[in-house]
Amino acid sequence: MTESTASIADGDPGAYDTLILGIGNILWADEGFGIRAIETLHAQYSFPDDVRLMDGGTQGIFLLPWVRNARHLLIFDAIDFGLPPATLKLIRDEDVPRFMGVKKMSMHQTGFQEVLFSAELTGDMPDDIALVGVQPELLDDYGGSLRDSVKAQLAPAISMACDVLAEWGVTAVAREASHAVGDLVGPGALDIHDYEYGRPFNSGEPL
């Protein structure tokens, strides 16, 4: 096993079979769920060489080369399902584009819906797509972190994702110790612990 992470700055997607993608914005409370989920997955598990883990942020259409290159695509994101806050939901295949754009919460969702449509138009749509989404509790909190109810869904989301990956023949191997996440989300200040405790007053409430 080797580390199989990627970033937009890499330029060339390279060769892989499965792309595991977290999208969102950690600066807007529960909007960061997808990024925190991929960060947690990377910290807890290692994967075969033909699997890529990627912090897609809010890159939208710039993710197209990576999506077109994948046979299996697993996405983590915060989605407005119209359900109670912190509800976790698994969406599959042709339903994924519909949920990523019908009640958009931010521009990245519209952009990623276009990514999927573009991949379909060019005949490069992944064979299998799964979306592990959570209903946000709060978005309008710049500099805030995940609400406790949404943060509590990270572990179930990882478990759900691992079950999907196992269906696809992808084995997630538990690490003996938690792995550093800097190569996914950037400098240590963006790590969820440092990010939360570095906030002024550390109130845990919207400013």
C-alpha beads as a LAMMPS data file, in Angstrom:
LAMMPS data file: protein, C-alpha beads

207 atoms
206 bonds

1 atom types
1 bond types

-500.0 500.0 xlo xhi
-500.0 500.0 ylo yhi
-500.0 500.0 zlo zhi

Masses

1 110.0

Atoms # bond

1 1 1 0.000 0.000 0.000
2 1 1 1.177 3.517 -0.757
3 1 1 -0.430 6.862 -0.011
4 1 1 -2.874 7.654 -2.792
5 1 1 -3.835 11.291 -2.435
6 1 1 -4.243 13.936 -5.104
7 1 1 -4.855 17.648 -5.496
8 1 1 -5.884 19.971 -8.308
9 1 1 -2.335 21.347 -8.315
10 1 1 -1.052 17.954 -9.437
11 1 1 -2.341 18.772 -12.914
12 1 1 -2.300 15.203 -14.231
13 1 1 -4.864 12.819 -12.729
14 1 1 -2.631 9.824 -13.466
15 1 1 -3.921 6.261 -13.510
16 1 1 -6.416 4.932 -10.969
17 1 1 -9.632 2.964 -10.769
18 1 1 -11.475 4.567 -7.841
19 1 1 -11.744 8.242 -6.859
20 1 1 -12.908 9.145 -3.350
21 1 1 -13.743 12.829 -3.329
22 1 1 -14.641 15.254 -0.564
23 1 1 -16.158 18.539 -1.683
24 1 1 -17.264 21.637 0.193
25 1 1 -15.837 24.590 2.108
26 1 1 -14.528 24.198 5.658
27 1 1 -14.892 27.960 6.276
28 1 1 -18.699 27.755 6.347
29 1 1 -19.620 25.417 9.208
30 1 1 -21.445 22.277 7.967
31 1 1 -20.527 23.107 4.367
32 1 1 -17.180 21.544 5.293
33 1 1 -18.599 18.079 5.963
34 1 1 -17.281 16.543 2.733
35 1 1 -13.760 17.787 3.401
36 1 1 -13.782 16.623 7.011
37 1 1 -15.092 13.222 5.916
38 1 1 -12.324 12.622 3.368
39 1 1 -9.810 13.895 5.936
40 1 1 -11.105 11.394 8.503
41 1 1 -11.131 8.538 6.010
42 1 1 -7.526 9.271 5.054
43 1 1 -6.486 9.456 8.704
44 1 1 -8.021 6.090 9.556
45 1 1 -7.499 3.927 6.463
46 1 1 -5.007 3.197 3.707
47 1 1 -5.957 2.010 0.232
48 1 1 -4.477 0.182 -2.781
49 1 1 -2.462 2.059 -5.400
50 1 1 -5.420 2.284 -7.786
51 1 1 -7.457 4.402 -5.353
52 1 1 -7.180 8.202 -5.108
53 1 1 -8.393 10.266 -2.149
54 1 1 -8.922 13.925 -2.978
55 1 1 -9.944 17.156 -1.280
56 1 1 -11.964 18.688 -4.102
57 1 1 -12.883 21.818 -2.131
58 1 1 -15.028 24.133 -4.267
59 1 1 -13.163 23.474 -7.511
60 1 1 -16.249 22.585 -9.540
61 1 1 -15.550 22.078 -13.240
62 1 1 -11.806 21.778 -12.605
63 1 1 -12.533 18.333 -11.161
64 1 1 -13.704 17.042 -14.538
65 1 1 -10.400 15.369 -15.584
66 1 1 -10.298 13.441 -12.322
67 1 1 -13.929 12.303 -12.583
68 1 1 -13.540 11.245 -16.218
69 1 1 -10.543 9.145 -15.248
70 1 1 -12.391 7.110 -12.600
71 1 1 -14.347 3.868 -12.984
72 1 1 -15.800 4.185 -9.477
73 1 1 -16.589 7.541 -7.843
74 1 1 -17.466 8.052 -4.165
75 1 1 -18.376 11.571 -3.001
76 1 1 -18.758 13.105 0.466
77 1 1 -20.744 16.344 0.680
78 1 1 -23.284 18.365 2.656
79 1 1 -26.581 18.202 0.777
80 1 1 -29.933 19.897 1.311
81 1 1 -32.193 16.848 1.206
82 1 1 -35.008 18.738 2.930
83 1 1 -34.625 16.379 5.893
84 1 1 -33.949 16.955 9.620
85 1 1 -30.467 18.334 10.382
86 1 1 -27.646 15.777 10.476
87 1 1 -29.608 13.154 8.546
88 1 1 -27.142 10.934 6.684
89 1 1 -28.163 9.569 3.296
90 1 1 -26.606 7.375 0.605
91 1 1 -27.458 8.243 -3.009
92 1 1 -26.486 6.061 -5.967
93 1 1 -25.709 6.383 -9.658
94 1 1 -28.189 8.363 -11.786
95 1 1 -29.748 10.021 -8.704
96 1 1 -26.464 11.667 -7.684
97 1 1 -26.487 14.599 -10.183
98 1 1 -30.087 15.393 -9.267
99 1 1 -29.345 15.702 -5.552
100 1 1 -26.193 17.726 -6.145
101 1 1 -28.020 20.531 -7.899
102 1 1 -31.724 20.546 -7.145
103 1 1 -31.354 22.411 -3.821
104 1 1 -27.913 23.900 -4.159
105 1 1 -26.448 25.479 -1.047
106 1 1 -23.344 26.886 -2.724
107 1 1 -21.778 27.351 -6.125
108 1 1 -19.612 24.234 -5.797
109 1 1 -22.673 22.000 -6.020
110 1 1 -23.850 23.551 -9.270
111 1 1 -20.295 23.224 -10.568
112 1 1 -20.028 19.575 -9.628
113 1 1 -23.390 18.799 -11.180
114 1 1 -21.944 20.230 -14.419
115 1 1 -18.887 17.996 -13.973
116 1 1 -21.104 14.913 -13.905
117 1 1 -23.174 16.039 -16.879
118 1 1 -20.016 16.842 -18.867
119 1 1 -18.539 13.432 -18.081
120 1 1 -21.762 11.809 -19.272
121 1 1 -21.786 13.826 -22.512
122 1 1 -18.227 12.769 -23.338
123 1 1 -18.930 9.126 -22.557
124 1 1 -16.554 9.157 -19.592
125 1 1 -19.047 8.817 -16.752
126 1 1 -17.805 6.477 -13.981
127 1 1 -19.458 3.064 -14.025
128 1 1 -20.468 3.442 -10.375
129 1 1 -21.193 6.618 -8.409
130 1 1 -22.163 6.948 -4.756
131 1 1 -22.817 10.065 -2.705
132 1 1 -22.607 10.001 1.086
133 1 1 -24.391 13.194 2.064
134 1 1 -25.461 14.843 5.293
135 1 1 -28.217 17.371 5.857
136 1 1 -26.507 20.481 7.299
137 1 1 -27.668 22.081 10.513
138 1 1 -25.942 25.439 9.979
139 1 1 -24.115 27.038 7.058
140 1 1 -24.158 30.782 7.766
141 1 1 -21.216 30.839 10.183
142 1 1 -18.017 32.028 8.520
143 1 1 -14.999 30.549 10.266
144 1 1 -17.158 28.076 12.128
145 1 1 -16.688 24.333 12.185
146 1 1 -19.134 21.459 11.916
147 1 1 -22.035 21.555 14.333
148 1 1 -21.868 18.757 16.890
149 1 1 -24.803 16.903 15.325
150 1 1 -23.132 16.880 11.907
151 1 1 -19.693 16.072 13.309
152 1 1 -21.232 13.038 15.018
153 1 1 -22.130 11.707 11.562
154 1 1 -18.515 11.511 10.395
155 1 1 -17.985 8.013 11.807
156 1 1 -21.249 6.622 10.343
157 1 1 -20.408 8.291 7.018
158 1 1 -16.995 6.596 6.944
159 1 1 -18.594 3.246 7.769
160 1 1 -21.172 3.741 5.007
161 1 1 -18.437 4.651 2.525
162 1 1 -16.341 1.612 3.423
163 1 1 -19.354 -0.632 2.804
164 1 1 -19.813 0.892 -0.655
165 1 1 -16.117 0.544 -1.432
166 1 1 -16.224 -3.108 -0.369
167 1 1 -19.058 -3.670 -2.869
168 1 1 -16.722 -2.268 -5.527
169 1 1 -13.932 -4.610 -4.477
170 1 1 -11.920 -1.861 -2.750
171 1 1 -10.384 -2.837 0.577
172 1 1 -9.910 -0.155 3.235
173 1 1 -7.127 -1.205 5.625
174 1 1 -7.282 0.318 9.098
175 1 1 -4.126 2.167 10.055
176 1 1 -2.385 1.191 13.274
177 1 1 -2.122 4.872 14.183
178 1 1 -3.993 7.934 12.955
179 1 1 -2.319 9.344 9.863
180 1 1 -1.403 12.968 9.238
181 1 1 -3.889 14.725 6.973
182 1 1 -1.835 17.698 5.799
183 1 1 -1.408 16.342 2.281
184 1 1 -5.178 16.459 1.835
185 1 1 -6.366 19.692 3.449
186 1 1 -3.210 21.766 3.631
187 1 1 -1.192 23.196 6.529
188 1 1 -1.782 21.999 10.070
189 1 1 -3.864 25.059 10.944
190 1 1 -6.650 23.610 8.811
191 1 1 -6.732 20.357 10.774
192 1 1 -10.150 20.266 12.425
193 1 1 -8.739 20.375 15.976
194 1 1 -6.429 23.328 15.336
195 1 1 -9.069 25.036 13.209
196 1 1 -11.685 24.891 15.951
197 1 1 -9.402 25.883 18.813
198 1 1 -7.817 28.677 16.837
199 1 1 -11.123 30.470 16.458
200 1 1 -11.475 33.694 18.509
201 1 1 -13.033 33.042 21.923
202 1 1 -13.562 29.363 20.950
203 1 1 -17.230 29.890 21.730
204 1 1 -18.513 27.195 19.401
205 1 1 -21.329 29.563 18.466
206 1 1 -21.779 31.703 15.351
207 1 1 -20.007 35.055 15.603

Bonds

1 1 1 2
2 1 2 3
3 1 3 4
4 1 4 5
5 1 5 6
6 1 6 7
7 1 7 8
8 1 8 9
9 1 9 10
10 1 10 11
11 1 11 12
12 1 12 13
13 1 13 14
14 1 14 15
15 1 15 16
16 1 16 17
17 1 17 18
18 1 18 19
19 1 19 20
20 1 20 21
21 1 21 22
22 1 22 23
23 1 23 24
24 1 24 25
25 1 25 26
26 1 26 27
27 1 27 28
28 1 28 29
29 1 29 30
30 1 30 31
31 1 31 32
32 1 32 33
33 1 33 34
34 1 34 35
35 1 35 36
36 1 36 37
37 1 37 38
38 1 38 39
39 1 39 40
40 1 40 41
41 1 41 42
42 1 42 43
43 1 43 44
44 1 44 45
45 1 45 46
46 1 46 47
47 1 47 48
48 1 48 49
49 1 49 50
50 1 50 51
51 1 51 52
52 1 52 53
53 1 53 54
54 1 54 55
55 1 55 56
56 1 56 57
57 1 57 58
58 1 58 59
59 1 59 60
60 1 60 61
61 1 61 62
62 1 62 63
63 1 63 64
64 1 64 65
65 1 65 66
66 1 66 67
67 1 67 68
68 1 68 69
69 1 69 70
70 1 70 71
71 1 71 72
72 1 72 73
73 1 73 74
74 1 74 75
75 1 75 76
76 1 76 77
77 1 77 78
78 1 78 79
79 1 79 80
80 1 80 81
81 1 81 82
82 1 82 83
83 1 83 84
84 1 84 85
85 1 85 86
86 1 86 87
87 1 87 88
88 1 88 89
89 1 89 90
90 1 90 91
91 1 91 92
92 1 92 93
93 1 93 94
94 1 94 95
95 1 95 96
96 1 96 97
97 1 97 98
98 1 98 99
99 1 99 100
100 1 100 101
101 1 101 102
102 1 102 103
103 1 103 104
104 1 104 105
105 1 105 106
106 1 106 107
107 1 107 108
108 1 108 109
109 1 109 110
110 1 110 111
111 1 111 112
112 1 112 113
113 1 113 114
114 1 114 115
115 1 115 116
116 1 116 117
117 1 117 118
118 1 118 119
119 1 119 120
120 1 120 121
121 1 121 122
122 1 122 123
123 1 123 124
124 1 124 125
125 1 125 126
126 1 126 127
127 1 127 128
128 1 128 129
129 1 129 130
130 1 130 131
131 1 131 132
132 1 132 133
133 1 133 134
134 1 134 135
135 1 135 136
136 1 136 137
137 1 137 138
138 1 138 139
139 1 139 140
140 1 140 141
141 1 141 142
142 1 142 143
143 1 143 144
144 1 144 145
145 1 145 146
146 1 146 147
147 1 147 148
148 1 148 149
149 1 149 150
150 1 150 151
151 1 151 152
152 1 152 153
153 1 153 154
154 1 154 155
155 1 155 156
156 1 156 157
157 1 157 158
158 1 158 159
159 1 159 160
160 1 160 161
161 1 161 162
162 1 162 163
163 1 163 164
164 1 164 165
165 1 165 166
166 1 166 167
167 1 167 168
168 1 168 169
169 1 169 170
170 1 170 171
171 1 171 172
172 1 172 173
173 1 173 174
174 1 174 175
175 1 175 176
176 1 176 177
177 1 177 178
178 1 178 179
179 1 179 180
180 1 180 181
181 1 181 182
182 1 182 183
183 1 183 184
184 1 184 185
185 1 185 186
186 1 186 187
187 1 187 188
188 1 188 189
189 1 189 190
190 1 190 191
191 1 191 192
192 1 192 193
193 1 193 194
194 1 194 195
195 1 195 196
196 1 196 197
197 1 197 198
198 1 198 199
199 1 199 200
200 1 200 201
201 1 201 202
202 1 202 203
203 1 203 204
204 1 204 205
205 1 205 206
206 1 206 207
